Amino acid sequence: MPILLRSECIGAVSVVISTIADGIVRTIEGARDTVNETLFEPVIRLGVTGLARSGKTVFITSLVANLLDRGRMPQLFAAAEGRISAAYLKPQPDDTVPRFEYEAHLGTLTAREPHWPDSTRAISELRVSLKVQPNGLLVGLQGPRTVHLDIVDYPGEWLLDLALLDKSYDEWTADVLERIETRSEAESYRALLDATDATAKLDEPEAQGLAASFTEYLQSARDNGYYDCTPGRFLLPGDLAGSPAITFAPIRDAANAPRRSLGHEMARRYEAYKSHVVKPFFRDHFSRIDRQVVLVDALGAIHNGPRAVEDLRGAMTDILSAFRPGTNAFLSRLLLGKRVERILFAASKADHLHHSQHPELTAIMEALTRDARDKASFAGAQTASMALAALRATTEETLDHNGAKLDCVRGTLLDTGKQAAFYPGQLPKDPSHLLGPARERAQAWLDQDYQIMRFSPAPLTLKPGYGPPHIRLDKATQFLVGDKL
């Protein structure tokens, strides 16, 4: 029978005490927040996430601008009914979280020569406060009240790390090495791996070289349209850059590697990554979110081919697992029954298509998340799918082409700066015509070549009271927070 050493016993007791303390503190915080929101000023924490190039920064910037100046928000009912009398930015409640740089991002989008702002690199937050007059039976009984909207911006790659919590180092290694076996992006890493002995004594430069090579593979894979790029902090390290917690990589035969060996240390650092990086994010930030929007560059995946669509579908399944904590013991203990109330899956960049194809894009978005939603138990959470553009960069026109009418979009090309009309191809009415070849790992679409162009933001001249032009941002806002207004 194994005997625990004194230090191991103390460590085990500390973990138990820490877990109990976390649970008590979170229960007290939850009760306090409930009282404050019910009796005083309600707070809605809106999480905004998405995988690379999905448009999170533009979404938040345009959302805030259109809440401050609501002339383009007719489908946000409280705005259309004139019940929002004022909106303003206030200091955020979390002093340790960087502020979302709203003013800087809006400046890049509204400059004389506008350009897209930098992508999300870490978590950030912004508070928008709305003074709202109640409706219904409360109209004559209650004056305006203030509703705080705390917008939390975080990379979607961090959500994918949730799947690591249920995997040992050896299980994760097996999954990764199987995925990269035929990927050209991983050729250099595979060669380095073949020369690696997991049982050899730890050599820090060797460990750093393996981690750097694996990180290069992840960056290349993401750039080429893969979505299964974890651990997420390897791509967005922030202040963790160079730390042991992200200086590991998947290597074979680590299970039986002796202490102080390369394999043993890689496994130890993997567990440290889960304990000190993944769990704190879910504990400190994710567990407090009330409403969530997940932005998806579905058009980019379709353009990259069937493989990219299937990878995106798998990534969406992994992301959805974060919203059903019953599948993960850690999240079940952490959330104590609290769940995200509404989840919107939004296909971004809808302005890259003529509006006549938006229903097809919405159907594809629904199909990408269908399997995961069917398997999930959201315990009453409402979900919806939508095609939107947080900032409209194109106009629509119909052109004659060989006697046929083509519904096109026109805009300024990002790469050349020239104006061009563009027809991306016809999306299928039935999403299975895309998802079928994707599941079969087809190399290309058989009967269609779907194209996508990158457009620059159009110069804006905003009238007083009007935010930036968009497509369905008001409808998305109504679904996410309209019931609280």
Secondary structure, DSSP 8 states (H G I E B T S, - for coil): -----HHHHHHHHHHHHHHHHHHHHHHHHHHHHHHHHHHS--EEEEEEEESTTS-HHHHHHHHHHHHHSBTT-TTSHHHHTT-EEEEEEE--S-TTS-B--HHHHHHHHHSSS--------S-EEEEEEEEE---GGGTTT---EEEEEEEEE--HHHHHGGGGGG--HHHHHHHHHHHTTT-GGGHHHHHHHHT--TTSB--HHHHHHHHHHHHHHHHHHHHTT-----SHHHHS-GGGTT-GGG-----TT-TT--TTBHHHHHHHHHHHHIIIIIHHHHHHTGGG-SEEEEEE-HHHHHHH-HHHHHHHHHHHHHHHHTT-GGG-HHHHHHHTT---SEEEEEE--GGGS-GGGHHHHHHHHHHHHHHHHHH---TT-EEEEEE-BSS---EEEEEEETTEEEEEEEEEBTTT--EEEE------SSTHHHHHHHHTT-SS-SS-------B--------TTB----BSHHHHHHHHHGGG-
